[in-house]
Amino acid sequence: MVKKVYLYGLVPTSEYEESVLPEKRGFDDEEVIHALPMGEITAILCKLDSNAYTESFIEEKMNNDLEWLQKKAFHHHEVLMLLNKLYTVIPLSFCTIYNNEDSLITSISSQMDQLTESISRIYGKEEWNVKVFSNDEILKKKVSDSNSTIEAKRKEISSLPPGKQFFEKKKLDQLVERELEKEREQLCVHIHDELTAYAVQADVKKNWDKKATGRKENMSWNSVYLLEQNEVNRFLEEVKIQEQKMGELGLQMEATGPWPAYHFSRLGQMKK
């Protein structure tokens, strides 16, 4: 029976030949993960039973079985983290599955130039993520006490008759919220600009909600950086410097990495 192919990632064949791939169970907990060299690129994959892992089965599990989804997504991530320690890896999206090995070979062969260029771009580099969280009560007090626009509005209100002051104070509260948002954004942009100076590439991602982060503070910024390996320590030192500066304003920072180059390999999806 022809089996399907689950693709985790792509690595340079030269690196694969120098470092043995550890034995590890694959996506179905039965087949072993193995390598398939194809010229300059080697695919890291496992086989799947074609009758069991149909498109409808995968879709049903992904949409309706959270426990299965979490387990398999963690497995996929775990394999990529392992590969990232051993090789320069182009990480593939969760559940990148081919109908057979021949279709995988055809796909990679048709994209070989793009793949080798991507490997070259991320070689010797690390991807790091920085999230900024805001304690808005602390930052709001700072903004309220020192913002010139807010101070001018307060003086204007104080000169009004008592009846008009009530309604204008409502507008003042709205102004404080707007200025808070503006100040938070400016601070995060400043942090990002300082960190980008150490990066080959940088990008800004969508913020997560509190349900996803599990934190009481709002996420105010979420960015990724592609760093030369010899710049990582300087980058992390800059993160500490920014943390110290921003801490009194209610901003907290979280730097994590190194990650597989999810955002900078540009090949999360492969043609099938």
C-alpha positions in Angstrom: 0.0 0.0 0.0 1.3 3.5 -1.0 1.6 5.6 2.2 1.1 9.3 2.6 4.0 11.5 3.7 3.9 14.0 6.6 6.6 16.7 6.1 8.1 18.4 9.1 10.8 20.5 7.5 13.6 20.8 5.0 17.3 20.9 5.8 20.6 21.2 3.8 21.8 17.7 2.8 25.4 18.7 3.7 24.3 19.4 7.3 22.2 16.2 7.5 25.2 14.1 6.4 27.3 15.5 9.2 24.7 15.0 12.0 22.7 11.9 12.6 18.9 12.3 12.9 17.9 10.9 16.3 15.3 8.1 16.3 11.8 9.5 17.1 8.3 8.3 16.6 6.3 10.1 13.9 2.9 11.7 13.7 1.0 8.5 14.1 3.2 7.2 17.1 4.1 4.2 15.0 6.2 5.1 12.0 9.7 6.5 12.7 10.8 9.9 11.4 13.4 9.6 8.7 15.2 11.7 6.1 14.8 11.7 2.3 17.8 13.4 0.6 17.1 15.1 -2.8 20.2 16.8 -4.0 21.0 19.9 -1.9 17.8 19.6 0.2 16.8 16.8 2.5 13.2 16.3 3.7 12.5 15.2 7.2 9.3 13.2 7.2 7.3 10.2 8.4 4.9 7.9 6.6 1.2 7.8 7.3 -1.5 5.1 6.6 -3.4 6.4 3.6 -6.6 4.7 4.7 -6.5 6.1 8.3 -5.3 9.6 7.5 -7.8 10.8 5.0 -8.5 14.5 4.4 -11.9 14.1 6.0 -10.3 12.5 9.1 -7.7 15.3 9.5 -10.4 18.0 9.0 -12.7 16.3 11.5 -9.9 16.0 14.1 -8.7 19.6 13.7 -12.2 21.0 14.0 -13.7 18.9 16.7 -11.0 17.1 18.8 -9.0 19.7 20.8 -7.1 17.1 22.7 -5.9 15.4 19.5 -5.1 18.8 18.0 -3.0 19.9 20.9 -1.1 16.6 21.1 -0.3 16.5 17.4 0.6 20.3 17.2 3.0 19.8 20.1 4.5 16.8 18.4 5.0 18.9 15.2 6.6 21.7 17.2 8.8 19.4 19.2 10.2 17.8 16.1 11.0 21.2 14.6 12.7 22.3 17.8 14.8 19.2 17.6 15.7 19.8 14.0 16.5 23.5 14.8 19.2 22.4 17.2 20.8 20.1 14.7 20.4 21.9 11.3 19.4 25.0 9.4 15.8 24.1 9.0 12.9 25.4 6.9 9.9 24.6 9.1 6.7 23.5 7.4 3.2 24.2 8.6 1.3 21.8 10.8 -0.2 18.9 8.8 1.7 19.4 5.6 0.8 16.0 4.0 1.5 14.6 0.6 -0.4 11.7 -1.0 2.8 9.8 -1.7 6.6 10.2 -1.8 6.7 10.9 -5.5 4.4 13.9 -5.1 6.7 15.2 -2.4 9.8 14.8 -4.6 8.1 16.5 -7.5 7.1 19.5 -5.3 10.5 20.0 -3.9 12.3 19.6 -7.2 10.1 22.3 -8.7 11.0 24.7 -5.9 14.6 23.8 -5.5 16.0 27.3 -6.3 13.6 28.9 -3.9 14.4 26.4 -1.2 18.2 26.8 -1.5 17.8 30.6 -1.5 15.7 30.3 1.7 18.3 28.1 3.4 21.0 30.5 2.5 19.0 33.4 3.9 18.5 31.8 7.4 21.9 30.0 7.6 23.8 31.0 10.7 20.9 32.9 12.1 18.3 32.6 14.9 14.7 33.7 15.1 13.7 35.4 18.4 10.3 36.7 19.5 9.7 39.7 21.8 6.3 40.4 23.4 5.5 43.6 25.4 2.8 43.6 28.0 1.4 46.7 29.6 0.1 47.4 33.1 -2.3 50.2 31.9 -3.0 51.5 35.3 0.7 52.4 35.9 1.1 53.9 32.4 -2.3 55.7 32.6 -1.1 57.5 35.8 2.2 58.5 34.1 0.3 59.8 31.1 -2.3 61.6 33.2 0.3 63.3 35.3 2.7 64.4 32.6 0.9 64.7 29.3 0.7 68.3 28.1 -2.5 67.8 26.1 -4.3 66.4 29.2 -2.9 69.2 31.4 -4.2 71.8 28.9 -7.6 70.2 28.9 -7.7 70.2 32.8 -6.9 74.0 32.9 -9.6 74.6 30.3 -12.2 72.7 32.4 -11.2 74.4 35.6 -12.2 77.8 34.1 -15.7 76.6 33.1 -18.9 77.0 35.2 -19.6 73.9 37.4 -22.5 72.7 35.1 -20.3 72.5 32.1 -17.4 70.9 34.0 -19.3 67.7 34.5 -19.7 67.0 30.8 -16.2 68.1 29.9 -14.7 65.8 32.6 -16.3 62.9 30.7 -14.5 64.1 27.6 -11.3 64.3 29.7 -11.6 60.6 30.6 -11.9 59.8 26.9 -8.9 62.0 26.1 -6.8 60.2 28.8 -7.6 56.8 27.1 -6.6 58.1 23.7 -3.4 59.6 25.0 -2.7 56.3 26.9 -3.1 54.3 23.7 -0.9 56.8 21.7 1.8 56.7 24.4 1.8 52.9 24.6 2.2 52.6 20.9 5.0 55.1 20.8 6.9 53.3 23.5 6.5 49.9 21.8 7.7 51.4 18.5 10.7 52.8 20.2 11.5 49.4 21.7 11.1 47.7 18.3 13.3 50.3 16.6 16.1 49.7 19.2 15.9 46.0 18.8 15.7 46.0 15.0 19.1 47.6 14.9 20.6 44.2 15.9 18.5 42.2 13.4 19.0 41.1 9.8 15.2 41.2 9.4 12.3 42.1 11.8 8.5 41.9 11.6 5.5 42.9 13.7 2.9 40.3 14.4 -0.7 40.3 15.7 -1.1 40.7 19.4 -2.6 37.8 21.4 -5.6 38.2 23.7 -5.4 37.4 27.5 -7.0 34.0 26.9 -4.0 33.0 24.7 -1.3 34.5 26.9 -2.8 33.5 30.3 -1.6 36.9 31.7 -3.6 39.6 33.4 -1.7 42.4 31.4 -2.7 43.2 27.9 -0.2 42.3 25.2 0.8 45.6 23.5 3.4 44.4 21.0 4.5 41.2 19.4 7.5 41.1 17.1 10.0 38.7 15.6 13.7 39.2 14.8 16.1 37.3 12.6 19.6 37.6 14.2 23.1 36.6 13.2 24.2 34.1 15.9 27.0 36.4 17.0 24.4 39.2 17.6 22.1 37.3 19.9 23.9 38.2 23.2 23.9 41.9 22.3 20.3 41.7 21.3 19.3 40.1 24.7 21.3 42.7 26.5 19.4 45.4 24.7 16.1 43.7 25.7 17.3 43.9 29.4 18.1 47.6 28.9 14.7 48.4 27.5 13.0 46.4 30.2 14.8 48.5 32.9 13.8 51.7 31.1 10.2 50.7 30.5 9.5 49.0 33.8 8.6 52.1 35.6 6.1 52.9 32.9 4.3 49.6 33.4 5.7 47.8 30.4 7.0 44.2 30.8 9.0 42.4 28.1 9.3 38.7 27.3 12.0 37.5 24.9 11.9 33.8 23.7 14.0 31.8 21.3 15.8 30.5 19.4 12.9 29.3 17.3 12.8 27.6 13.9 12.7 30.4 11.2 8.9 30.3 11.0 8.6 33.9 9.9 11.7 34.3 7.8 12.0 31.2 5.7 8.8 32.2 3.8 7.9 28.6 3.2 5.4 27.7 5.8 3.3 26.3 2.9 4.6 24.1 0.1 3.1 23.5 -3.3 1.5 20.1 -3.5 
